[in-house]
Amino acid sequence: MGHQEELRALARGIVDANLYMTLASADADGRPWATPVYFAAHEYREFLWISKPDARHSQNIATRPEVGIVIFDSQVRPGTGRAVYAEARAEELTDSDEFQRCLDRYNSRFDDPAAHDLVVLAPGDVRPPALHRLYRATASALSTLDPAGHPDGRGGDHRAPVEP
């Protein structure tokens, strides 16, 4: 297995193993905001979540759709952490042609959602006048911390681009 394939497997494992991602957004003036959201991924490039449209991050996305995402396990020992980072463009999917496909993908994260205390959402659960909406962030770039370190041998963390 080549190095890029190892990084791809590492990134996919991180995405698959975690239920929450940290979504970083900014308002029109550039004030940052970060929030954890439960998510489902599709092909490791689309990240789907449900939020209230009046939540700060949802309002930020309506104004400035560029977001950052990090998915990581916060329970590991310091110095052993692994993460996936994404640069993405986010959007509310209420009126999108992709709405039903994305809702189906969100609902199918688990074979048995009830075993995870989740309910299968119907379109009316995430469209007006409901309190929540379906959102998607589509990644334009992904990276992960390279376990091999920096290519030139320097110490410290090195973020390496990865193809999903």
N, C-alpha and C positions, 0 to 999 in steps of 0.2 A: 504494500500500500504506500503510495506517495504521500509527501507531506501535506499537500492540499487536501487529499482524501482524508487524512488523519484529522486535519482541522475541521473539515466538513462534518465528519462523524462526531467530533467533540461538540461543535456548535449545535448539531441536531439533538444530541443527547441532552444538552443543557435546556434547550427549548422544550423538549418532550418531558423532562423531569420536573418542570416548574409550573405552578399554577398562576403565578403573578408576574407581571412585568412592571417596571417603573417607566412611566411615561413622562417625558420632560417636554413642556410646552412653554411658550412665552406669549405675553399679551402684545398689543399693538405698540407699546412703548418699549418692548424688550424685557419686561420684568419676568424672570423665570418662575416656573412652577413645576414641581415634580409630584407625581401621585402614583401609588400602586393600583393596578387594575387586574382583575381576573381576566385571562385571555384564552383564546384558542388561535392556533396558527394554521395557515394553509400553505403548503409547499415551502415553509420556512421563509417566506417573503411577505406574506400577508398576515397581519396581526389584528384580531377582531376582539371587541369588548363591548360591554353595555354600560352606558352612563346616562346620567340626567343631563339634558341639554343646558341647564343653568349651572352645572358644576363649573368651577373655575377653569379646569382643563378643557372642557367642551367649549366654553366661551372663547378661550384662547385659540382653539383649533378653528373656530368659525372666522376668526380674524387673521390668524397666521397659521396655516396648515402644516408648516414644517415642524417636525418633532424629532426628538431623540428617544431611543428606547434602550433599556438595559434589562437583561434577564440573568439572574444569578441566584445562587443558593447562599443565603446569609448565615447559614448554620455551620459552615465549615471553619476550620481552624485558620487564623490569620496567616497569610502567606501561601495558602493552598487554594484560594478561590479561583473560580473560572467563571467567565461571563460571556454573553453574546451582546454585542452593541449594534444598533441599527440607526441609520439616518433614514428618515421616512417622511412621507406626506400623508397626513391624516384627513379623514372626512367623515361626516355623518352620512349614513346610507339610506335614510328614509325614502328619498325619491329616486334612488339609483336603480338602474337596470340590474345591478348586481345584488340587490337587496336580498332576494330569496336564496340565491346560491350561498351568500355569506351567512345568512341566518341559519341555513341548514348545516353549514360547516361549524358554526359556533355551537349549535345544539348537538353535534355529533362528536364533540371532543372525547366523550366517553361513551362506550357501548351501553352503559347503564347509568345515566345521569343521576337517578334517584339514589344510587349507592354513594354518591358524592354530595348528597343533599342539594341537588340541582333540579330544576324543573325545565322541561322542554318549553321553549318560548314560541308562542304563535306570533304571526306578523302584528296583530293588534296589541301585543304586549310591548312593542318597541316602536310604535307609530302613534302620532297624535290621535286622541288626547292622552295616551298613556304617559306615565312619568319618565320613562326611559327611552333611549334610542340606541340603535346599533351603529358602531363606529368601526372604521377600518384604517389601519396605517399600512401603506405599501412601501416596503423598504427599497431604497435606491442603492444602499451600501450596507454590508454586514461585515463585522470583524469579531475576532475573539482573541483572548490572551493566548499567545503561542507558548505551549509548555516547553518548547525547545529554547525559549529565550530570544534575545535579539540576534539577527543573522550575523552581525559582526562580532558576536561574543561578549558584548557589553552586558553587565548585570542589569537586573530590574525587569519590570514588566515590558512586554512588547506586544502591541496590538497588531494582529495580522489580518489582512482582508481574507474573507472566505466566501466562496460561492455556495449558495444553499443547495 
